C-alpha cells in the first residue's frame, strides 16, 4: 500500500487550532504518523507494538 492510499485519522487529543495536530493511519504491520497541517511533509512509521507502547505511556 502506498502512503498516498492511507486513510488518515486526526487524534482526538489534537488541540483545536493552536498548532498541535497529529494524524495516524494504520495498516496491519505499520502505524504511520504525520502532522495534519502538513500532510505532504515528513511522516514516520512504527510497528503496531511500538505504537501501543507509546500510547500506554500517555495514560
N, C-alpha and C positions, 0 to 999 in steps of 0.2 A: 504494500500500500504506500503510495506517495504521500508526503506530508501535505500536499495540496488537497488530498481527498479526505483528510481527517475531519471529524466533527468535533468542534471545539466548544467547551463549556466554561463560562465565566465563574470563578469562585464565588461562593456566597459570602465569603469573608472579604472580598474586594471592597474597597471603600467607594463611596458614592460620588466620586468626581474629583478627588484631590490627588489623583495620580497613582494609586496603588491598585492596579488591576491585573489579575493573573488568570490565565485560561489554561485548561488542560484538555487533552484528547487522549483517550485510552484505546489501546489495542491489546490483544491477548498477551503479547510479550513485552510491551513497552508503554510507558506513560510519557507523553510529550507535554512540555510546559513552555509557555511564552507570555509576553507582555501583551495584553489585549489592545493597547493603544498603538502598538507597533507590530501588527501581525506579519509583516514581511521582514521583520528584524530577526535577531538571533533567537533561537529556541534550543532547548536541550531535551534529552530523553533519558529515562532511567527505567530499570526493571521494576515491575509491579511491587516486588517485596521491598525494594529500597524506598519507593513512594509511600507504601504503607508504614514503613518505619519512620519516615519523616512526619507523616500525619499523626502518628501516635505520640510524637514529641510535642505536638501543638495543643493537646488536650490536658 
